[in-house]
């Protein structure tokens, strides 16, 4: 998809095997980075953390479960924003969405997380 999108630009690059391999390599690196971010997010909300000051305010087991129950795009948006510290525009780039759409996604994701968390904690 990235190669097709690049070829549709006004000044497309010349197609070569090296160019295609470069695109594939970049996509693979993006995949690995997403996986690593997911591992960090899961480690950040793992229920076995006992020295976390949030434990007094937040049931980490319920938060982890609530986050896991959210749809993928909402879970990704929340993790990128609050665990990875990305800006809304950076999240929009990662998720291939508009900035406005990403803002809406974050609002809905926060509301869904609150609702699911309350259900889990009850």
C-alpha positions in Angstrom: 0.0 0.0 0.0 2.8 2.4 0.8 4.4 1.7 -2.6 1.1 2.4 -4.4 0.6 5.5 -2.4 4.1 6.8 -3.2 3.5 6.1 -6.9 0.3 8.2 -6.9 2.2 11.3 -5.8 2.7 14.1 -8.3 6.4 13.3 -8.6 6.6 9.5 -8.1 10.0 7.8 -7.4 11.4 5.4 -9.9 10.5 1.8 -9.1 13.3 -0.6 -8.4 13.9 -3.7 -6.4 15.9 -1.7 -3.8 13.1 0.8 -3.5 10.6 -1.9 -2.8 12.9 -3.6 -0.3 13.3 -0.3 1.5 9.6 0.1 1.8 9.2 -3.4 3.1 12.0 -2.9 5.6 10.4 0.3 6.9 7.1 -1.5 7.2 8.7 -4.3 9.2 10.5 -1.8 11.5 7.1 -0.1 12.1 5.6 -3.5 12.9 8.4 -4.2 15.4 8.0 -0.8 17.0 4.2 -1.3 17.4 4.9 -4.7 19.0 7.4 -3.1 21.4 4.9 -0.3 22.3 2.3 -2.9 23.0 4.6 -4.9 25.3 5.5 -1.7 27.1 1.8 -0.8 27.5 1.0 -4.2 28.8 3.9 -4.0 31.2 2.8 -0.6 32.4 -0.6 -1.9 33.4 0.4 -5.4 34.5 -1.5 -6.5 37.6 1.7 -7.7 39.3 3.1 -4.2 39.9 3.0 -3.5 43.7 5.1 -0.4 44.1 3.1 1.7 41.8 1.4 4.8 43.6 -1.6 4.4 41.2 -2.4 1.2 43.1 -4.0 3.2 45.8 -6.3 5.1 43.4 -6.7 2.5 40.6 -7.3 -1.2 40.6 -4.6 -2.2 38.0 -6.2 -5.5 37.4 -9.5 -3.9 36.5 -7.7 -1.2 34.4 -5.7 -3.9 32.5 -8.9 -5.9 31.8 -10.8 -2.8 30.8 -8.1 -1.7 28.4 -8.0 -5.2 26.9 -11.7 -5.1 26.3 -11.6 -1.9 24.2 -11.6 -2.1 20.5 -8.1 -2.1 18.9 -8.1 1.5 17.6 -9.3 2.9 20.9 -6.7 0.8 22.9 -4.0 1.9 20.5 -4.9 5.6 20.6 -5.0 5.6 24.5 -1.7 3.7 24.7 0.0 6.0 22.2 -1.2 9.1 23.9 -0.8 8.2 27.6 1.8 5.5 27.7 4.0 6.6 24.8 3.4 10.3 25.2 2.7 11.0 21.6 0.8 14.1 20.4 -2.5 13.8 18.7 -1.0 14.6 15.3 1.6 11.9 15.8 -1.1 9.4 16.8 -3.1 10.4 13.7 0.0 9.6 11.6 0.5 6.2 13.2 -3.1 5.3 12.9 -3.6 6.7 9.4 -6.4 9.0 10.6 -7.1 12.7 10.4 -6.2 14.8 13.5 -9.9 15.6 14.0 -10.8 11.9 13.7 -8.1 11.0 16.2 -9.3 13.6 18.7 -12.8 12.1 18.4 -11.3 8.6 18.8 -9.5 9.6 22.0 -12.6 11.2 23.5 -14.6 8.1 22.8 -11.8 5.8 24.0 -11.6 7.6 27.3 -15.3 7.4 27.8 -15.3 3.7 26.9 -12.4 3.0 29.2 -14.2 4.8 32.1 -17.3 2.8 31.5 -15.6 -0.6 31.1 -13.3 0.1 34.1 -16.3 0.9 36.3 -17.9 -2.4 35.2 -14.6 -4.3 35.9 -14.1 -2.7 39.3 -17.7 -3.4 40.4 
